[in-house]
Amino acid sequence: MIKVPLCALVVFLTTQVLASPAQTPLRDIVSENETATSAAPRKLHGRFLHITDMHPDPHYSFHASTSKSCHGKKAKKKRKRAGYWGTPDVECDSPLRLIDLTLDYLDKNWADEIDFVVWTGDNARHDEDHHIPRTLDEILDQNKRMAMKMEKIFSKKGIPVVPSLGNNDIWQQNILAPGPNKITNEFASLWSPFIPFPQRQVFQRGAYYSTEVIPGHLAVISLNTLYFYDSNKAVGGCQYGDDDDPGNLEFDWLEVQLKQFRDKNIQVMITGHIPPSLGNYYPECYVRYTEMSLRFQDTILGHLYGHMNLDYFSFMEEIDLEIIPGEEEEGPRAKGGRNGLYETLLREFEQLPEESEEERLDGLAVINVAPSVVPNPFVPAFRIFSYNVSGDGLMGARKQREHGHRRGRKGNKDDVCKDKRYDKSWKCHLQKSWHTDRDAPSRRNQALTPLGYAQYYMPDIATANKTQAPRYELEYVTYPVSALGSGDWEPVPVRHLPRALREGRKGKRYAPYGLRDLTVGSWVGLGRRLGQGAEKRVRRRFREYMGVSG
């Protein structure tokens, strides 16, 4: 079990943040069971790793047929042979050597540069090969192997790891019954180094939990999204009045967690495997997630997910809680593949408000979906986020959050909800006060505000071989070029930047977005730029990034 109490937090505050990068991460966190002589204090670097969908496949075979999940004997046709390190653009999972290469790279290059790890699931292969069907033992063995590696690289160095359960981490795929059950009990054991002891009983019931990655300041809540997923036919879909539905029980627990963290002035990241959308969640589960995300906008810093094997962001909006009689509910869906989702997102982005429309920003929350390590269908990738550790608020008196500034807009609900067709919808029953604060870290750059991320990918995986291993390279950053290599604190350490950026050349190739931070307003600004289409180069980059530059 990771135990990182905050015994010493030395803070040198600066008066500026990312826009003027004088950020100096000089926070020391020392474990209670450590002394100054027995272990070096843990520094807060203002960065964390998000990694997802590794899908290790112990049956992957070099030169096997790509039409047979890269399993079995050598394929006759060269163009159909599996690559040594992995094979993009086909339905094959990751060879174990790719997983080891990735984690060894993170150990060598990033473990000393980050504060915690968000790890959003799918650590077993897909069930694509009917000649070698998956078994629960194999799934658990792969998850055990992955957990041991993550513990060795990160946890044993004092870096909290926050895993989430993926839809391929269970047997049968996608189907998880209410807990406690064999799956929740097994993962409670496998993930014992990562789950705080007081959360173990909750985890055994539902495979969700929370942990304070910076004690007293920042928590991460890991959700079990399988209880919201519309492919899981073992649950009821969060129907109003079904108090025993595991999705409703999870949201009831989440509400209590958010209230407690808010009362303690602790900011929260919410993570999980399957991103919230009407294309993924049962409709009533999506309503509850959206309402809670907007109600606690002053406490939630962001929503981090995987599963889609794509790179994109989307919004949960206040309009998602309105009742529109006779109109089919729509949301960001992946129907039609990447192109269908791309077009849907652009249509939604076009309707976003101006950044200056603060009241409308009160009704928005941002979902970040990260690409996968498994090269299916694109090349491997991971993200390094940065967050503000120099702004006001990490030490001393912090602003007490006021009680709800307003209630969710009722619209025409008083009339519509008299109709029996809608009385059983959560939309007619979620009228609690919303906690919106335009000076919260999710809205204004200050202590703990997410500042941006750098995405690394492996463009040469298809051409690499036994003697020439593939390499991770910077794909893009969300920051402006001026924020890189220009201060005492770097959102991306200079040694991790390509030469062109280090030397100030061709910066826009790597930094087309130029976001000042990752507040709601910044994401809305980028969304509007994409939706309106005036900046064709930015649109083109966004589309390329969705497929990890594929």
Backbone torsions as a table, in degrees:
resi	resn	phi	psi	omega
1	MET	NA	135.3	177.0
2	ILE	-80.0	132.3	176.7
3	LYS	-132.9	108.9	-177.1
4	VAL	-127.3	68.3	176.6
5	PRO	-65.8	156.9	-176.8
6	LEU	-94.7	93.6	-179.0
7	CYS	-94.7	-27.2	177.1
8	ALA	-147.8	125.1	179.5
9	LEU	-132.3	94.3	-175.1
10	VAL	-88.4	119.6	-172.6
11	VAL	-120.6	125.1	170.9
12	PHE	-109.3	100.3	-174.3
13	LEU	-75.7	143.0	172.0
14	THR	-111.9	163.9	-178.5
15	THR	-93.9	-5.4	-179.4
16	GLN	-129.3	163.5	-179.7
17	VAL	-122.9	-141.5	-169.3
18	LEU	-59.8	-37.1	-177.8
19	ALA	-58.6	-27.8	175.7
20	SER	-133.0	86.8	-161.9
21	PRO	-70.8	72.3	174.4
22	ALA	-101.7	27.4	-173.3
23	GLN	-74.4	128.7	-177.8
24	THR	-124.8	99.5	-175.7
25	PRO	-78.0	86.1	-176.8
26	LEU	-115.3	45.4	178.8
27	ARG	-95.3	133.6	178.5
28	ASP	-112.7	126.8	175.0
29	ILE	-119.8	120.5	-177.4
30	VAL	-118.2	129.7	179.1
31	SER	-66.5	151.2	-179.5
32	GLU	-60.5	-31.9	-176.7
33	ASN	-92.3	13.6	176.1
34	GLU	-113.1	157.4	172.7
35	THR	-126.2	168.6	-178.9
36	ALA	-62.3	-24.7	-178.1
37	THR	-91.8	-23.9	-175.5
38	SER	-89.6	-24.6	-178.6
39	ALA	-156.5	144.9	177.5
40	ALA	-70.8	143.9	178.4
41	PRO	-64.3	148.7	178.8
42	ARG	-81.9	123.8	178.9
43	LYS	-89.6	144.7	169.6
44	LEU	-88.4	120.2	-177.2
45	HIS	-94.0	-12.7	-177.1
46	GLY	75.9	27.7	178.5
47	ARG	-142.1	153.4	170.7
48	PHE	-146.4	159.2	-178.6
49	LEU	-98.8	136.2	166.8
50	HIS	-117.6	119.4	-179.9
51	ILE	-132.3	143.4	-173.3
52	THR	-154.2	157.7	170.1
53	ASP	51.0	64.6	179.0
54	MET	-82.6	-33.4	173.9
55	HIS	48.7	59.0	176.8
56	PRO	-66.2	140.4	-178.2
57	ASP	-126.9	104.6	-178.8
58	PRO	-68.8	-11.1	-179.2
59	HIS	-97.2	-2.7	179.9
60	TYR	-58.9	134.1	-177.1
61	SER	-130.3	124.1	178.5
62	PHE	-57.4	130.1	179.6
63	HIS	76.2	2.4	175.0
64	ALA	-67.9	166.6	-177.4
65	SER	-71.8	130.4	177.9
66	THR	-69.3	-20.2	177.5
67	SER	-78.9	-6.6	179.0
68	LYS	-120.3	40.2	177.7
69	SER	61.2	22.1	-177.4
70	CYS	60.9	37.3	177.4
71	HIS	-115.6	151.7	171.0
72	GLY	93.2	-152.1	-172.8
73	LYS	-78.0	170.2	179.9
74	LYS	-62.4	132.0	179.3
75	ALA	-73.5	146.6	-179.1
76	LYS	-69.4	-42.2	-177.9
77	LYS	-89.5	128.1	-175.8
78	LYS	-59.4	-38.8	-177.0
79	ARG	-69.6	-11.6	179.2
80	LYS	-105.9	12.9	-177.9
81	ARG	-90.0	142.5	178.4
82	ALA	-69.1	140.4	177.9
83	GLY	-75.4	163.6	-177.0
84	TYR	-67.7	-40.7	-175.6
85	TRP	-100.2	-8.2	-176.9
86	GLY	142.5	166.4	-172.9
87	THR	-136.2	103.1	177.9
88	PRO	-67.8	162.2	172.0
89	ASP	69.5	14.2	174.9
90	VAL	-136.2	169.5	-178.3
91	GLU	-90.4	66.4	175.3
92	CYS	-124.4	151.5	178.3
93	ASP	-94.4	-166.8	-172.1
94	SER	-90.1	130.2	168.0
95	PRO	-64.4	150.7	-177.4
96	LEU	-60.2	-29.5	-179.7
97	ARG	-65.9	-31.0	176.9
98	LEU	-68.0	-40.8	178.5
99	ILE	-63.9	-46.0	179.7
100	ASP	-62.5	-41.6	178.9
101	LEU	-61.1	-44.1	-178.4
102	THR	-64.0	-49.5	-177.0
103	LEU	-69.6	-35.1	175.8
104	ASP	-65.9	-37.3	176.9
105	TYR	-63.3	-44.6	178.7
106	LEU	-64.5	-37.8	178.4
107	ASP	-62.1	-46.1	-175.9
108	LYS	-74.6	-38.0	-169.2
109	ASN	-105.1	-24.1	-172.2
110	TRP	-126.6	-18.6	-174.5
111	ALA	-59.3	-28.7	179.5
112	ASP	-90.4	5.7	-175.1
113	GLU	-118.5	-0.7	-173.5
114	ILE	-125.6	163.4	-177.1
115	ASP	-104.4	-29.0	177.7
116	PHE	-161.2	171.8	-175.2
117	VAL	-128.3	127.7	170.4
118	VAL	-101.3	121.4	-170.6
119	TRP	-128.6	101.5	-163.7
120	THR	-102.3	39.8	159.8
121	GLY	90.1	180.0	-174.6
122	ASP	66.0	75.9	-179.2
123	ASN	-114.9	29.9	172.5
124	ALA	-142.1	163.4	-175.8
125	ARG	-73.6	164.0	171.8
126	HIS	-72.4	166.0	179.7
127	ASP	-102.6	63.2	-175.0
128	GLU	-96.2	-22.4	-175.4
129	ASP	-102.4	106.8	-177.4
130	HIS	-73.7	-12.8	176.0
131	HIS	-80.3	-21.9	176.1
132	ILE	-129.6	74.6	-177.8
133	PRO	-64.6	147.4	178.0
134	ARG	-67.4	150.8	172.9
135	THR	-126.3	158.3	178.5
136	LEU	-62.6	-38.4	180.0
137	ASP	-60.9	-42.6	179.4
138	GLU	-64.6	-42.6	179.9
139	ILE	-59.7	-46.9	-178.9
140	LEU	-68.2	-36.5	178.3
141	ASP	-62.0	-44.0	179.7
142	GLN	-66.4	-40.0	177.7
143	ASN	-66.7	-35.5	177.1
144	LYS	-65.1	-43.6	179.2
145	ARG	-60.5	-44.3	-179.2
146	MET	-65.9	-42.4	-178.8
147	ALA	-63.2	-40.8	178.6
148	MET	-63.5	-39.0	179.9
149	LYS	-68.2	-42.8	179.1
150	MET	-65.0	-37.9	177.8
151	GLU	-63.6	-44.4	-178.0
152	LYS	-64.4	-43.3	-174.6
153	ILE	-75.4	-38.8	-171.4
154	PHE	-115.5	-59.1	-171.1
155	SER	-58.3	-42.3	-177.6
156	LYS	-71.1	-9.3	173.6
157	LYS	-99.0	8.6	179.2
158	GLY	84.4	13.6	-179.2
159	ILE	-98.9	113.6	-179.9
160	PRO	-61.7	139.5	175.4
161	VAL	-117.6	131.6	-176.5
162	VAL	-120.9	92.5	179.6
163	PRO	-85.1	156.7	174.3
164	SER	-129.5	152.7	-177.8
165	LEU	-81.6	129.0	178.8
166	GLY	-97.9	164.5	-178.5
167	ASN	-72.3	-14.7	175.2
168	ASN	-100.9	4.0	178.2
169	ASP	-89.1	5.3	-176.0
170	ILE	-129.5	164.0	174.4
171	TRP	-131.1	124.4	2.5
172	GLN	-76.1	156.6	-179.5
173	GLN	-55.7	133.4	176.6
174	ASN	77.1	-17.7	-170.8
175	ILE	-103.0	114.4	177.4
176	LEU	-134.3	118.4	179.9
177	ALA	-80.0	165.0	176.1
178	PRO	-56.6	142.1	179.3
179	GLY	-91.9	176.3	-1.2
180	PRO	-67.8	144.7	176.1
181	ASN	-151.1	-177.0	-175.5
182	LYS	-60.2	-40.1	-178.5
183	ILE	-64.9	-51.0	-177.7
184	THR	-63.7	-36.6	179.4
185	ASN	-69.1	-42.0	-179.6
186	GLU	-64.0	-44.0	-178.6
187	PHE	-72.8	-27.6	173.6
188	ALA	-60.9	-34.5	177.1
189	SER	-77.2	-46.9	-178.3
190	LEU	-61.0	-36.7	-175.1
191	TRP	-101.4	19.7	-179.5
192	SER	-59.0	-29.2	176.4
193	PRO	-69.1	-15.5	-172.5
194	PHE	-108.8	-25.2	-174.3
195	ILE	-95.1	123.2	178.4
196	PRO	-58.2	142.2	-175.8
197	PHE	-54.2	-43.0	-179.7
198	PRO	-63.3	-15.9	-178.3
199	GLN	-95.8	-2.6	-173.4
200	ARG	-63.0	-42.3	-177.5
201	GLN	-66.2	-40.9	176.0
202	VAL	-61.7	-42.9	-179.3
203	PHE	-62.4	-41.7	-179.7
204	GLN	-63.4	-27.0	178.1
205	ARG	-77.8	-38.2	-171.4
206	GLY	-143.9	2.4	178.6
207	ALA	65.0	33.2	172.3
208	TYR	-133.0	159.1	-175.1
209	TYR	-170.9	172.4	174.2
210	SER	-132.3	156.0	178.7
211	THR	-150.7	141.7	178.1
212	GLU	-89.2	106.4	-178.8
213	VAL	-79.1	-25.9	166.6
214	ILE	-125.3	94.8	-170.5
215	PRO	-51.4	130.6	179.2
216	GLY	82.9	-2.4	-175.1
217	HIS	-134.0	-47.4	-173.8
218	LEU	-137.7	128.2	177.1
219	ALA	-119.5	154.0	171.5
220	VAL	-120.2	129.7	176.3
221	ILE	-105.3	120.1	179.1
222	SER	-99.2	114.5	-178.1
223	LEU	-93.8	150.7	170.0
224	ASN	-95.1	96.3	-174.2
225	THR	-76.3	-8.9	177.9
226	LEU	-64.7	-24.7	177.8
227	TYR	-79.0	-5.4	175.2
228	PHE	-109.8	-14.6	-168.8
229	TYR	-74.5	129.5	-174.4
230	ASP	-75.9	-3.5	172.6
231	SER	-88.9	-7.9	178.1
232	ASN	-90.2	99.6	-176.3
233	LYS	-85.4	7.1	178.4
234	ALA	-92.6	3.4	-180.0
235	VAL	-126.2	168.2	-173.1
236	GLY	-93.8	-6.7	176.0
237	GLY	83.2	29.0	173.1
238	CYS	61.7	33.8	-179.0
239	GLN	-63.6	138.8	179.2
240	TYR	-60.8	133.9	-179.9
241	GLY	91.6	-12.9	178.6
242	ASP	-90.8	85.5	-174.1
243	ASP	-69.7	-17.7	-179.0
244	ASP	-96.4	-3.5	178.0
245	ASP	-63.3	132.0	-175.8
246	PRO	-63.7	-28.1	175.7
247	GLY	-67.2	-43.5	177.2
248	ASN	-64.5	-39.8	178.6
249	LEU	-63.5	-38.3	178.8
250	GLU	-66.4	-41.3	178.5
251	PHE	-68.1	-35.5	175.7
252	ASP	-61.6	-43.0	177.1
253	TRP	-63.9	-43.8	-179.6
254	LEU	-60.1	-41.2	179.4
255	GLU	-60.7	-42.3	178.5
256	VAL	-64.1	-43.1	179.2
257	GLN	-60.5	-46.2	-178.4
258	LEU	-65.5	-37.9	176.8
259	LYS	-62.9	-44.3	-178.6
260	GLN	-65.3	-45.3	179.7
261	PHE	-65.2	-38.0	179.4
262	ARG	-64.3	-42.6	179.0
263	ASP	-62.6	-28.7	-179.5
264	LYS	-92.1	3.6	-176.0
265	ASN	59.2	36.6	176.7
266	ILE	-102.6	127.8	177.3
267	GLN	-81.3	158.9	-170.1
268	VAL	-135.1	137.0	163.5
269	MET	-104.8	135.1	175.4
270	ILE	-106.9	129.8	-178.3
271	THR	-131.7	160.9	177.5
272	GLY	-179.7	-177.2	-176.0
273	HIS	-89.3	-57.4	-172.9
274	ILE	-93.3	119.8	-175.3
275	PRO	-69.1	146.0	179.1
276	PRO	-69.0	128.6	172.3
277	SER	-169.1	162.6	176.2
278	LEU	-70.7	-15.0	175.1
279	GLY	-82.9	-15.0	-177.7
280	ASN	-114.3	-37.9	-171.9
281	TYR	-100.3	154.3	165.9
282	TYR	-57.5	141.5	-174.8
283	PRO	-53.4	-42.4	-177.8
284	GLU	-71.9	-31.0	174.9
285	CYS	-66.8	-40.4	179.3
286	TYR	-64.6	-39.2	177.5
287	VAL	-60.8	-47.1	-178.9
288	ARG	-64.2	-41.3	179.8
289	TYR	-63.4	-46.4	-178.2
290	THR	-62.1	-47.4	-178.2
291	GLU	-60.9	-42.2	-178.3
292	MET	-70.0	-35.1	179.0
293	SER	-65.6	-40.0	179.3
294	LEU	-76.4	-35.1	-179.3
295	ARG	-65.7	-31.7	-178.7
296	PHE	-112.1	36.0	-178.8
297	GLN	-61.3	-28.1	-179.1
298	ASP	-76.8	-8.9	-177.0
299	THR	-112.0	-29.9	-175.7
300	ILE	-91.3	121.0	-179.5
301	LEU	-81.7	-28.7	-177.2
302	GLY	179.2	169.7	-179.3
303	HIS	-128.3	116.2	-172.3
304	LEU	-117.3	125.1	-175.0
305	TYR	-139.3	171.1	177.3
306	GLY	-131.4	-128.7	170.2
307	HIS	73.6	-41.3	-170.6
308	MET	-81.0	-13.8	-175.9
309	ASN	56.7	29.3	178.4
310	LEU	-132.2	166.0	178.2
311	ASP	-117.0	110.5	177.1
312	TYR	-163.0	172.1	172.6
313	PHE	-132.6	157.4	179.0
314	SER	-149.0	176.4	-176.2
315	PHE	-123.9	142.2	161.8
316	MET	-95.7	133.3	-171.5
317	GLU	-127.3	155.6	179.1
318	GLU	-58.0	-32.4	-179.5
319	ILE	-64.7	-21.9	177.3
320	ASP	-64.3	-15.4	-178.4
321	LEU	-98.8	-2.7	179.5
322	GLU	-84.1	155.0	176.4
323	ILE	-103.8	121.6	179.5
324	ILE	-118.7	94.5	-175.6
325	PRO	-55.3	132.2	174.7
326	GLY	82.2	-4.9	-178.3
327	GLU	-105.1	126.6	179.2
328	GLU	-66.0	135.5	179.8
329	GLU	-73.2	135.0	178.3
330	GLU	-126.6	158.3	176.4
331	GLY	-163.8	178.9	-179.8
332	PRO	-63.2	114.4	-179.0
333	ARG	-120.9	161.2	179.3
334	ALA	-100.8	13.8	179.7
335	LYS	-62.2	137.5	-177.2
336	GLY	82.9	8.6	176.7
337	GLY	77.5	-161.1	-175.7
338	ARG	-60.2	-40.4	-177.6
339	ASN	-64.7	-39.4	178.4
340	GLY	-63.8	-41.8	178.2
341	LEU	-67.0	-40.8	179.5
342	TYR	-58.2	-47.8	-178.9
343	GLU	-65.6	-39.0	178.4
344	THR	-62.7	-43.9	179.8
345	LEU	-62.8	-43.1	-179.9
346	LEU	-61.4	-40.0	178.0
347	ARG	-62.5	-40.2	-179.8
348	GLU	-71.5	-40.3	179.5
349	PHE	-61.4	-34.0	-178.1
350	GLU	-62.0	-25.0	-177.3
351	GLN	-93.7	2.5	-177.5
352	LEU	-67.7	153.0	178.8
353	PRO	-76.1	171.9	171.4
354	GLU	-69.2	151.7	177.2
355	GLU	-58.8	-29.6	-177.4
356	SER	-77.5	-11.6	-178.8
357	GLU	-82.6	77.1	-172.1
358	GLU	-58.6	-39.1	-177.5
359	GLU	-63.2	-37.7	178.6
360	ARG	-73.3	-28.5	175.6
361	LEU	-67.0	-24.7	176.6
362	ASP	-57.3	-27.0	-175.6
363	GLY	-102.8	32.1	-179.8
364	LEU	-134.3	145.0	171.7
365	ALA	-139.7	147.5	-171.6
366	VAL	-107.8	135.3	176.0
367	ILE	-110.5	126.2	175.1
368	ASN	-105.7	123.8	178.4
369	VAL	-111.2	121.0	-175.9
370	ALA	-96.6	148.8	176.5
371	PRO	-73.2	170.4	-170.7
372	SER	-96.4	164.3	168.0
373	VAL	-79.6	-39.3	179.9
374	VAL	-61.7	132.6	179.7
375	PRO	-81.9	61.4	-177.9
376	ASN	-140.7	96.3	8.2
377	PRO	-99.0	-6.3	-172.5
378	PHE	-105.2	-172.5	-175.3
379	VAL	-83.9	157.9	-177.7
380	PRO	-61.1	149.4	-179.5
381	ALA	-156.4	158.9	171.0
382	PHE	-151.5	168.4	-177.2
383	ARG	-125.8	143.5	169.8
384	ILE	-115.2	109.8	176.6
385	PHE	-85.9	154.1	167.7
386	SER	-121.7	154.6	178.5
387	TYR	-144.8	159.2	-170.3
388	ASN	-77.6	117.3	175.0
389	VAL	-118.6	19.2	178.4
390	SER	-122.5	-8.9	-178.7
391	GLY	-76.1	172.9	178.8
392	ASP	-62.6	142.8	169.6
393	GLY	119.5	-14.4	179.8
394	LEU	-78.7	-17.3	176.8
395	MET	-138.8	157.7	176.4
396	GLY	74.0	-160.8	-176.0
397	ALA	-68.7	131.4	175.2
398	ARG	-113.1	152.3	-177.0
399	LYS	-61.0	128.6	175.3
400	GLN	-77.0	127.6	178.9
401	ARG	-69.2	133.2	176.7
402	GLU	-76.7	161.6	174.6
403	HIS	-70.4	168.9	-168.4
404	GLY	-44.1	130.4	-179.9
405	HIS	-77.6	-23.3	-179.4
406	ARG	-162.2	171.2	174.9
407	ARG	-101.1	155.5	173.7
408	GLY	-57.3	139.8	-176.7
409	ARG	-61.8	133.8	-177.1
410	LYS	-84.8	-24.0	-179.8
411	GLY	54.4	-129.2	-179.7
412	ASN	-100.3	22.5	-172.1
413	LYS	-65.6	-33.0	-179.6
414	ASP	-58.0	-38.5	179.2
415	ASP	-81.9	-49.1	-174.6
416	VAL	-64.0	-36.9	-174.5
417	CYS	-72.7	-6.8	172.2
418	LYS	-73.6	-20.3	177.3
419	ASP	-73.6	128.3	-176.1
420	LYS	-62.6	-20.9	178.6
421	ARG	-65.2	-26.4	-174.3
422	TYR	-112.5	-8.7	-176.7
423	ASP	-62.2	-27.3	-178.3
424	LYS	-92.1	9.8	176.3
425	SER	-92.4	143.7	176.5
426	TRP	-60.9	-24.0	-179.5
427	LYS	-59.4	-26.9	-179.3
428	CYS	-87.8	-1.7	-173.0
429	HIS	-128.7	0.4	-178.9
430	LEU	-104.2	89.0	-177.4
431	GLN	-128.7	30.1	179.9
432	LYS	-78.1	159.6	-179.0
433	SER	-62.0	138.7	176.2
434	TRP	-92.3	141.3	178.9
435	HIS	-101.6	85.5	177.9
436	THR	-107.7	137.6	-179.3
437	ASP	-146.7	113.6	-176.4
438	ARG	-71.1	-8.1	174.5
439	ASP	-103.5	11.1	178.3
440	ALA	-74.3	158.6	-179.6
441	PRO	-60.7	-21.1	177.0
442	SER	-78.6	-11.5	-175.6
443	ARG	-118.4	-25.5	-178.6
444	ARG	-137.5	134.7	-175.9
445	ASN	-64.5	117.3	179.6
446	GLN	-160.1	-165.6	-178.9
447	ALA	-54.2	129.3	175.8
448	LEU	79.8	-5.3	177.1
449	THR	-61.8	130.5	172.9
450	PRO	-63.5	132.8	-174.4
451	LEU	-102.0	-31.0	-178.3
452	GLY	164.3	-175.6	175.0
453	TYR	-147.5	157.5	172.0
454	ALA	-113.6	129.6	180.0
455	GLN	-106.9	128.9	179.4
456	TYR	-110.0	141.2	-178.7
457	TYR	-139.4	173.5	-173.9
458	MET	-121.3	80.1	-172.0
459	PRO	-69.0	-20.6	-174.4
460	ASP	-102.7	19.7	-175.9
461	ILE	-62.7	-34.8	-176.3
462	ALA	-71.7	-26.1	-177.7
463	THR	-101.6	-10.0	179.5
464	ALA	-68.8	158.9	-178.5
465	ASN	-143.7	-167.8	-176.5
466	LYS	-60.7	-37.3	-174.8
467	THR	-93.2	-17.9	-179.2
468	GLN	-126.1	98.1	-177.9
469	ALA	-72.0	150.1	176.1
470	PRO	-71.5	163.0	-177.4
471	ARG	-129.1	145.4	171.7
472	TYR	-81.9	135.4	178.9
473	GLU	-131.5	158.9	176.1
474	LEU	-68.4	125.3	174.3
475	GLU	-89.1	-51.9	177.6
476	TYR	-165.0	166.3	173.3
477	VAL	-127.7	156.6	176.0
478	THR	-87.6	-12.5	-174.1
479	TYR	-74.7	161.0	165.4
480	PRO	-72.1	152.9	179.8
481	VAL	-58.4	-33.8	-177.2
482	SER	-64.2	-18.9	-179.4
483	ALA	-84.4	-6.4	-175.5
484	LEU	-102.8	127.4	176.1
485	GLY	68.2	30.7	-174.1
486	SER	-131.7	20.2	-179.2
487	GLY	-162.7	-178.8	-179.9
488	ASP	-70.1	-33.9	178.0
489	TRP	-110.2	134.6	-177.1
490	GLU	-116.1	130.3	173.1
491	PRO	-61.5	-33.2	172.4
492	VAL	-126.0	116.7	178.4
493	PRO	-52.3	140.1	-173.4
494	VAL	-56.0	-35.9	-177.6
495	ARG	-65.5	-15.8	178.9
496	HIS	-96.7	4.7	179.4
497	LEU	-95.4	145.4	173.9
498	PRO	-66.3	159.3	-175.2
499	ARG	-56.8	-38.2	-178.0
500	ALA	-58.6	-38.8	179.0
501	LEU	-76.3	-38.1	179.2
502	ARG	-62.4	-33.7	-177.3
503	GLU	-98.1	5.4	176.4
504	GLY	75.3	22.2	-179.1
505	ARG	-109.7	142.4	173.1
506	LYS	53.8	38.6	-176.0
507	GLY	-64.6	-34.9	-175.8
508	LYS	-65.9	-21.4	176.3
509	ARG	-60.4	-37.3	-177.4
510	TYR	-96.7	-16.5	-172.5
511	ALA	-133.8	65.8	-176.4
512	PRO	-78.6	-20.2	-174.1
513	TYR	-84.3	-42.1	178.8
514	GLY	61.7	40.7	-178.3
515	LEU	-78.4	134.2	-179.8
516	ARG	-71.9	-26.5	179.0
517	ASP	-169.1	-174.5	179.3
518	LEU	-113.6	37.7	172.3
519	THR	-71.9	166.6	179.9
520	VAL	-56.1	-43.3	-179.4
521	GLY	-61.4	-39.3	179.4
522	SER	-65.1	-42.7	178.4
523	TRP	-65.0	-39.3	178.1
524	VAL	-62.5	-41.9	178.7
525	GLY	-60.3	-43.8	178.4
526	LEU	-66.5	-41.1	179.0
527	GLY	-59.2	-43.1	178.9
528	ARG	-64.2	-40.5	178.0
529	ARG	-60.9	-40.2	179.0
530	LEU	-70.9	-42.8	-176.7
531	GLY	-67.9	-37.7	-177.7
532	GLN	-79.2	-24.1	170.0
533	GLY	77.1	8.4	-178.8
534	ALA	-67.6	-33.8	-180.0
535	GLU	-96.2	86.8	-174.5
536	LYS	-62.7	-33.9	-179.3
537	ARG	-65.6	-38.1	179.3
538	VAL	-67.3	-41.8	176.1
539	ARG	-60.1	-44.3	-178.7
540	ARG	-62.3	-41.7	178.2
541	ARG	-64.1	-43.6	-179.9
542	PHE	-59.0	-41.8	179.8
543	ARG	-67.0	-40.5	177.4
544	GLU	-64.0	-42.2	-178.3
545	TYR	-66.4	-32.1	177.5
546	MET	-53.7	-38.9	177.5
547	GLY	-98.9	26.0	-179.1
548	VAL	47.6	56.6	179.6
549	SER	55.8	28.1	178.9
550	GLY	-82.0	NA	NA
